[in-house]
Amino acid sequence: MAYEFRLPDIGEGVAEGEIVQWFVREGEAIREDAPLVSVLTDKANVEIPSPKTGRVVRLHAAVGEKVKVGGLLVTIDTGSAGTGAAPPAPLSAPARGSPAPSATPSTAPAPAGPAAPASSSPPDRILASPFVRRRAAELGVDLSRVRGSGPAGRILESDLPAGAVPIPAAPVAPTAPARTATAPARSEGPDSITRIPIRGIRRVIAEHMTESKHKAAHFTYVEEIDVSELVRLRDRMAPHVEKQGVRLSYLPFIVKAVVQGLREQPNLNATVDDEHGELWVHSAYQIGIAVAGPEGLIVPVVRNADTKSVLLLAREIQGLAERGREGKLTRAELTGSTFTITSLGALGGVLATPIINYPEVGILGVHKIVRRPVYRSDGSIGPADLMNLSISVDHRMLDGIVAAQFLAVVKANLEDPHRLFADMA
């Protein structure tokens, strides 16, 4: 019996999704609830399980294609499935645009560390993100033999054996149409060119950045901050925070300083509705933190940042960053920010002009801390820890004085960080 599975409603406001990865091929057996396909909505990858046990008859969308909610994804022959484990499909006929499945050759080395006993049949479902599955395939690791340390036994990247060496990619059979090839196309000649399809999160980023540059009139203002006292305070607090399993960076302090700045300049904590010609000023402080994910820049959101302590902010930022690197953030965690902070940490450079996370109207760029000699107010010269902050604002909505006044408040709170805790007295 042929069962046609359509893209389900996977989130409020989601009208379509882009196929990121198929976990099966045409002709291959699949169990109910086993990973079927990874779909990208906004900037979140959603792993959709199979609704039935059977054999895949046809995949109706190639990797990189967009499918509307309700659009046909896959046809599964449920009548061909027996009560036991179905035999594996031959590997000579890959599906349109689908990468090799996450199963690995029988000669793959067994992973180091805790592993589940070998079994003659695979488990009903292996809990792992698309990024971890892809990484395991690159390393030649059989995920059915890895014991996950995440919730409900989910396999994390840290569970993969550290000593594993990536295996060479197997040659792709020339049966798939050229337009659906997932490997970069290479043109040989005097100038050898590798053609990389712009798809998935990278395409979302490209579209979002283009929209921001086309709609928002960017204006950037820069300020130098003496964070010597902040460095000392952070160094004193770090051992106490790290006893609770949380790494203390400078970001929690910067978030608290940003909230103080937004309180003084509330029109910066806003989003613009160009369709209706309105500026929406928000009373809640939903601070986006730009982080590098496995496939590109993502912006998870710290909710109600004004209500949280340095410890809670550090814990939440660390958790969001870890889940972002593992591709496990939900759509809800990636939407709804009212102001964004972007930082490259130690690689923050001297200066950058960040692009606004449209429809927001402001974004703060955080740059690296460097130790340099400075002139003191008493005429002496001494060492200081200095950092540049740059803010880009939508000049259509806000004047430059707003950016300068905002950074003045942030500067005052970072140069005298004890002010950040005055509201707790």
C-alpha positions, 0 to 999 in steps of 0.5 A: 500500500502506497502512503503519501507523506506531506510536509506537516505544519512544523511551526506557527507562521511557517509556510514552507521548508527547504530540504537540507538532508534525506536520511533514506534513499529510494528503495530503502527500508525505513521504520516508523519514527526513524529519521526521514528528512531534515527541513530548514525553516527560517534558521532552524533545522527540523528533523522529521521522522517517518510516519510509517514503517515500509520501503521508500518508493519515491522522494519527491523533493531534492536537497535544496528544494523548497516545499510548501506545507502540505506539499508531497515529500515522500511515498512509502510502500507500507505493504512491503514491510514485514514484522522484522527488520527490512533488508538494506537497499542496494547502494547503487541507486542514490535518490535525487539529490540525497547524500549518502545515508548515515550508516557506515561501512562494516569496516569502520573502526569501533568508537573509543569510549562507552559504546552499546553492544553490537547488534545484528539489527539496528535500533528503532531510532538513533537520536542525533542531530543532522550535524552529528549524523553528517560528522559521524559519516565523515568519521566512519562512525556507526552511530548505532554503537555510540551511547549518547550522553544527551537527553533521552540518550541523544548522541552529541558531537562530544560523544563521537570518538576524538581519535577518529579520522575522516574517511574519503568520500565515496564516488557518486554514481552518475545516475542522479540528475546534474541539477540535484548533485550535492557535491560541489561541481568542479571545472578543470582548466587553467583556472579550476573553479569549485561551484558550491550551491548556495542553499540551506542556512547559507541561503537564508543568511544571504536573503536576510542580509540582502533584505537588511541592506536594501531596506535599512539605512545603516549608520555605524558609530564607534566608541573605545571602552576602558574595561580594565575594571571589568577584566578584574571583576570577571577574573574574580567572579569566574572561579565561583561561576565555573564551580557551577559548570558555567564558563564566564565570558564577558558577554553576560556583563555586556548584555546587562550593560546593553539593557541599561543602554536600551532603558535610556534609549527605548527606541533602539529596543524596537523592530520596524514594520515597513509595510505599515510604516510603524516602529514597534518599541518593545517593553521586553528585552529579547537580546539576540546573540549572534553565534557561529553554527555548523552551517553559518551564522545564527542568532539565538535569543536570550529572553527577558534579559533584564530579569537575569543575573550574570550567572543565569545569563552565562548559563543561558548563553553557553547553552544556546551556543552549544545547541547552536553548534550541534544544530539543535536550536528550535525555531522559537529559540531563533526568533523574536529578538528585539536587539542583537549583539555580535562578537567574535571573542578573541578574534573580534578584531579592531573594528567592524560595521555589523549588518542590522538583524532586520527588522530590528533597528540596532546591532552592537559589535563587540571587539577584542580586548587589547592591553595598551598604555594610556594617559591617565587623568592625572597625567601619568601613563599606565596600562589599560585593557581597551575594547572597541564597541561599534553600533549600527542603527537604521538611520531611517528610524533613529538619529546618530545622537541616539547611537552615541547616547546609547553607547555612552551608557554602555561605556559607563556601565562597562568601565564601572561594572559595579553599576550593573549590580546597583538595581540588585541592592 
